[in-house]
Amino acid sequence: MKLATLCYVKHNGHTLMMHRVKKQIDMHAGKWNGLGGKLETGETPEECVIREVWEESGLKIRNPRLHGVLTFPGFANDEDWYAFLFTATEFEGELIDSAEGVLRWVPDGEVLA
């Protein structure tokens, strides 16, 4: 089983999304997604989501809000994944040129479109 986090950073009616188009081998290639990644040994979900958002975006989030856990049976290599789903509205910093993909503030009305 793999444990991971997924975070949607929200600001002024927009959600920070990543277009996964930069990595050579990426099971999410071409998709838009929130930010996050796998928990490291000894790391809490809150610590992980703060670290992952910073690594992928350059933003330091504060007080991420946990909404629940998503389950993905047989997600990758027949392994089950559990993803802790967060949102964050408090942050500081400037967006970086992420190695994971292209970051964009997407109007909330377009996120599910």
N, C-alpha and C positions, 0 to 999 in steps of 0.2 A: 504494500500500500504506500502511496505517495501522498504527502501532505503539502498543500500549497495555499497561497493567498491570491485574491483577485480584488483590486481596488478601483473604484470609480471616483476620481477627484472631480468635485463639482465647484463651479464658480460663476456667478452672474448669469444663471440660466444656460450654462454650457457644461459639458462633461469632457474631461481630457481623455482622448482615445489615441490608441497607437495602431497605425497601419503597418502590419508586419511584412515588410518588403526588403529588409536589408540582409538577413542572415542566409547563408547558402543552404543550410539544412534546417528547416523550420516547419514543424507539423502544422503551424498556424499561418503559413505563408499566404499572403494576399488578404488575410482577414483583418478586420478592425476589432480591437479588444481593449479592455482596461489594462491596468498595470499590475504586475505581481510575479510570483515565482515560488519556487520550492523552499520549504523551511529547512534551515541548517540544523545540525545536531544541537540540542539544548536551547533552541530558539523558540520563543512563544509566537503564536500567530500575529500578535500586535507588533512585536519586534521585527518579524519578517516583513510585514506589509510596509512598515516605515522604511526599512532598509531597501526593499525592492523598488518602491516608488522613487526613493532618492537615487538609486543606481540607474533606473531607467529614464528618469525625467529631470533630475537635478532639483526637485522640489522636496522640502522637508515638511512632511505632514505632521499635524498634531491631532491628538484625540480621534483617531480613526474609529468609526462606528461599525461594529459587527452586526450584520443583518441575518446571517445564517451560514449554513454549510451546504455546498453543492456537492453531489456525489456523481462521479463519472466511472461506472463499472467498466472494466476492460478498456480504459481510455487510450493508453499507449503501451505497446508491447504486452497486451493482456493484463496490465496492472490496473488496479483500482486507484483512483485519485479522489481525494477529499479536498475541496477548496473552500477556505474561509472567505466569505464575501463581505467586503467592507466598502464604505463610502467615507470620503474625507472632504471637509469644507474649509478647514483651517490649514494653511500652509504658508511657507515663505520660500523665496529663491526664484531663480530664472530657469526656464526650460533649456535643456542642453540638446545637442545633436546626438540622439540616442543611437547606440549600436544595434538596438533591437528592432527599430522601425522608425516611421515618421510620426511625430506627435502633432495632434491638432485638437484645438478646442472646438468641439462639435455642439451646435445648438441642441438643447435637450429634445426638441421636437423632431430632430433628425436621427436621434440615437436608435430608435426602434424602427425607423422607416426602411 
